[in-house]
Amino acid sequence: MLTKEFIGLIVSGSGLSKKDAEQLLATTTAIMRENLMDGKAIQLQGLGTLEVKERKERTIVHPRTGERTIAPSKNQLVFKATANVKEELKKL
Amino acid sequence: MADKLSWSELRRALAQRANISEKDANTFLTAFNAQLLEALKTEKQVKINGLGTFKLQAVAPRKSVDVTTGSEITIEGYNKVSFVPEAGVKELIEKVEAGEAVEALEPIQKLGAQADEIVDILGDLGELPKEEKAEEPVEEAAPVEEPKEEEPKEEEPKEEEPVAEEPKEEEPVVEEPKAEEPIVAEPVIAEVPADEPKKEEPVAEEPKEEEQKEEVEPLIVLEKPAKKKNYFLRALLIFFIILLILCVVGYFFLRKQVCEWFDILKEKVDKIELFNKCSAPSEEVEAAAAEDELVLEVPEETAEQVAESEAPKAEVQKDQKAEAKPVATKKEEPKKAKYEELLLTEEITEGSRLAWISRKYYGHPDYWPYLYDANRDRIDNPSNVPVGTQIRVPKLTKAQRDMTSSEYLRLKEEAVAAIR
């Protein structure tokens, strides 16, 4: 599902105008990005949390040459669903 | 990261930013959540611009073992939510968060920071690893080894230091024989064996170096400094070998000169001893010394005198010859008796001549005819005396020392005639 379709769903679910919904979605994602860059996790009530996790450095092997190198540590944006959502989605 | 933007905070921020009431913000956000969940259920994939994509991923059923009973069980397949951030968002988070996280979690990330430094230094990666995607640093970091290998790197130079010292210790060994060469000039036979070990030494050094290399190589692949050192050592070694060869070659070419220099030195010492001996029995000391001084001071003059004296006296000698020749055979034996006493016997060595012996013991090379005269039975050709011949060195009387005396001139004439 693309963003436009998702906005259509929000419009139908909330009664907001399409324009407002677009704008609000944009501001919401902007706020989320800013907070994520500050190192804050974002709680989506009843759905889960978006958070930044550190991926530790690890040794990786080049499949062809067999060279061993270090992949430096980096940060990843991770979504963690709540237990309820997990259960709900497990069986479809 | 411990901080969490709660639902209410998000609502408040949204209301502020969009200039709407919190209530409206709430309706939007609840709708957002609910519709996201619904969309996941129906479409299994929801893309939100500016954030990323939520996916519902199916995990296939798999077999496993019940830990308690040990019997095989199958874990049924299920779905799980995964989130893939947008490319731009991912980059932002990797970049900005990385810097902050390093500051915040320095003790934990020290290793990572060190790895980064190594990457920077060895791979010339600069800031690239932070900016580029996961795969690229892998390729670029390829030349970089694991941090574990740094420890052996540090050990390496330690092991090489003795390597560097050993050849140094050998160098003086090479130099010592060089220093001996000029000093030992006379005993040629003794030197030849001395040269041979010298040549063997460098040969022996090379395998040593190779051994050391073999020891170092298996340890680590990264040993560019080590190789450089080895090259330097080799160059040094080659340089010394060349120098040694030059010295040996130079010695053989210049040996005669060296011998002369040495003889001159030795002769001066011997002269003093000789005159001391001579002085004991008679008063000749002063005269002899005086003569010798003259000889030393004006060797050229005497040579000229001899040349001059030869010319006029050659005529006289011609007359004498006529008389002397028939008597010569008879006179030989009494001639030897003329010498009062025998100073010593000298062995002819390679490169030495009668003139040198004369110079050595009498202070002037022109007295060599006396030596020839005293050793007629042993010397066939005075200009080419075989090595090893024992030469009797007689003591010369004051009269004999006179180079203008008829006896000297006669002997000289005979000696020169004997030269072939």
Interface residues (C-beta under 8 A of the other chain):
Chain A: M1 L2 T3 E5 F6 L9 I10 G13 S14 G15 L16 D20 A21 Q23 L24 L25 A26 T27 T28 T29 A30 I31 M32 R33 N35 L36 M37 D38 G39 K40 A41 I42 Q43 L44 Q45 G46 L47 G48 T49 L50 E51 V52 K53 E54 K56 E57 T59 I60 H62 T65 E67 R68 T69 I70 A71 P72 S73 K74 N75 Q76 L77 V78 F79 A81 V85 K86 E88 L89 K90 K91 L92
Chain B: M1 D3 K4 L5 S6 W7 L10 A13 L14 R17 A18 I20 D24 A25 T27 F28 L29 T30 A31 F32 N33 A34 Q35 L36 L37 E38 A39 L40 K41 T42 E43 Q45 V46 K47 I48 N49 G50 L51 G52 F54 L56 Y78 N79 K80 V81 S82 F83 P85 V89 K90 L92 I93 E94 V96 E97 A98 E100 A101 A104 L105 Q109 L111 G112 A115 D116 V119 P129 K130 A134 P137 V138 E139 A141 A142 V144 E145 E146 P147
